[in-house]
Amino acid sequence: MRKSFYNNIICTGLGIKYPIFQGGMAWISDATLAIAVSEAGGLGIIAAGHAPGDVVRAEIRKAKEATIAPFGVNIMLMSPHVEEVAQVIAEEKVDVIITGAGNPGKYMKLWQGSKVIPVVASTALAKMMQRAGAFAVIAEGCEAGGHIGELTTMALVPQVCDVVDIPVIAAGGIGDGRGIAAAFMLGASGVQVGTRFLLADECTVHPHYKEMVLKANDIDTIATGKRLGHPVRALKNKFSRDYFSKEYDSSISNEELEALGSGSLQCAVKDGDKMNGCFMAGQISGLLNKEQSAKEIIEEMFTQAEEVLFTQQANFPEIKTVNFPK
Ligand SMILES: Cc1cc2nc3c(=O)[nH]c(=O)nc-3n(C[C@H](O)[C@H](O)[C@H](O)COP(=O)(O)O)c2cc1C
């Protein structure tokens, strides 16, 4: 029988073909991108970011009209509109609710009927989310673009897999089929990908954003925001280098730092301002070298993952059969 990733617990549980989520990306993953990913067989996710409830509701309705495939909404628990958005996603009965930046415990009852999948950066939060009734957790390593925790994907995923019985989805640094295969080897049942979907044709970021990701090399991202307790990974540019140096300048107050960061993501997404924008992206940017449709991205990644895992020795040139002398 042919082995494959399809029909695993994430696919059957959520009604999707490929166990891949397009990570919620504030200001970026709107209904257009989510629809394309869901139509291609993955799970498209609309990011609520810091948007108010009516904006989020409009995006959800757009997606409902365009596709019968399941999709998700990512709610940022740090949003000033969190209560309102929590209510909207309950009323709209979205299939999957992904939570970022915190503990969604207090909303679990309100969201009964949806599958809740929190992003976790530690085993402690993963265990807490299992107890609270989460369908699965997304273990996100600090290679990822956007807000990050301390641990790497390689270290975090197997540790989370060992402490929960619910499915684990790996995120952070997954950009091709080798990354998917590695995630499954670590015990994950699916993957969440953000940075590679920045290059999807259906992703409506400013063309300069895509250009910056395409040009980035392996060491071209930086984590800023540690001083304020909210580290963020973005591409190196004038903005992120300035911010980084000001974090270590004791004459700059926390309020000044906060003001410096405010509006910087929109500046990248909408204006494509290469100097002053915050171009959030992950360490895997250096691997990415082309723009494609969401469908092509997903199919290419899974074709390669199947080759790596299921075709004998195809992509393991360093694994050889050796007869050791007795
Ligand atoms: C530009 C950008 C914005 C992001 N915004 C959010 C967000 O609003 N909420 C969230 O939970 N995660 C956010 N993330 C994280 C992604 O959902 C995803 O977990 C991550 O990108 C996976 O790692 P990768 O970037 O290496 O693919 C963001 C990531 C990027 C690149």
Ligand as a Chemical Component Dictionary entry (heavy atoms), coordinates in Angstrom:
data_LIG
# 
_chem_comp.id                   LIG 
_chem_comp.type                 NON-POLYMER 
_chem_comp.pdbx_formal_charge   0 
_chem_comp.three_letter_code    LIG 
# 
loop_
_chem_comp_atom.comp_id 
_chem_comp_atom.atom_id 
_chem_comp_atom.alt_atom_id 
_chem_comp_atom.type_symbol 
_chem_comp_atom.charge 
_chem_comp_atom.model_Cartn_x 
_chem_comp_atom.model_Cartn_y 
_chem_comp_atom.model_Cartn_z 
_chem_comp_atom.pdbx_ordinal 
LIG C1  C1  C 0 4.524  38.428 8.611  1  
LIG C2  C2  C 0 4.085  37.483 9.665  2  
LIG C3  C3  C 0 3.025  37.831 10.504 3  
LIG C4  C4  C 0 2.581  36.938 11.497 4  
LIG N1  N1  N 0 1.498  37.272 12.268 5  
LIG C5  C5  C 0 0.996  36.359 13.153 6  
LIG C6  C6  C 0 -0.217 36.627 13.858 7  
LIG O1  O1  O 0 -0.851 37.660 13.654 8  
LIG N2  N2  N 0 -0.652 35.688 14.740 9  
LIG C7  C7  C 0 0.033  34.503 14.956 10 
LIG O2  O2  O 0 -0.410 33.685 15.766 11 
LIG N3  N3  N 0 1.169  34.219 14.269 12 
LIG C8  C8  C 0 1.642  35.105 13.368 13 
LIG N4  N4  N 0 2.745  34.779 12.618 14 
LIG C9  C9  C 0 3.324  33.417 12.730 15 
LIG C10 C10 C 0 2.734  32.479 11.647 16 
LIG O3  O3  O 0 1.374  32.252 11.855 17 
LIG C11 C11 C 0 3.457  31.119 11.597 18 
LIG O4  O4  O 0 3.292  30.394 12.784 19 
LIG C12 C12 C 0 4.949  31.266 11.309 20 
LIG O5  O5  O 0 5.145  32.173 10.261 21 
LIG C13 C13 C 0 5.562  29.913 10.968 22 
LIG O6  O6  O 0 6.949  30.013 10.799 23 
LIG P1  P1  P 0 7.667  30.413 9.400  24 
LIG O7  O7  O 0 7.556  31.909 9.321  25 
LIG O8  O8  O 0 9.068  29.972 9.588  26 
LIG O9  O9  O 0 6.951  29.720 8.305  27 
LIG C14 C14 C 0 3.217  35.689 11.650 28 
LIG C15 C15 C 0 4.284  35.350 10.801 29 
LIG C16 C16 C 0 4.713  36.220 9.808  30 
LIG C17 C17 C 0 5.834  35.804 8.888  31 
# 
loop_
_chem_comp_bond.comp_id 
_chem_comp_bond.atom_id_1 
_chem_comp_bond.atom_id_2 
_chem_comp_bond.value_order 
_chem_comp_bond.pdbx_ordinal 
LIG C1  C2  SING 1  
LIG C2  C3  SING 2  
LIG C2  C16 DOUB 3  
LIG C3  C4  DOUB 4  
LIG C4  N1  SING 5  
LIG C4  C14 SING 6  
LIG N1  C5  DOUB 7  
LIG C5  C6  SING 8  
LIG C5  C8  SING 9  
LIG C6  O1  DOUB 10 
LIG C6  N2  SING 11 
LIG N2  C7  SING 12 
LIG C7  O2  DOUB 13 
LIG C7  N3  SING 14 
LIG N3  C8  DOUB 15 
LIG C8  N4  SING 16 
LIG N4  C9  SING 17 
LIG N4  C14 SING 18 
LIG C9  C10 SING 19 
LIG C10 O3  SING 20 
LIG C10 C11 SING 21 
LIG C11 O4  SING 22 
LIG C11 C12 SING 23 
LIG C12 O5  SING 24 
LIG C12 C13 SING 25 
LIG C13 O6  SING 26 
LIG O6  P1  SING 27 
LIG P1  O7  DOUB 28 
LIG P1  O8  SING 29 
LIG P1  O9  SING 30 
LIG C14 C15 DOUB 31 
LIG C15 C16 SING 32 
LIG C16 C17 SING 33 
# 
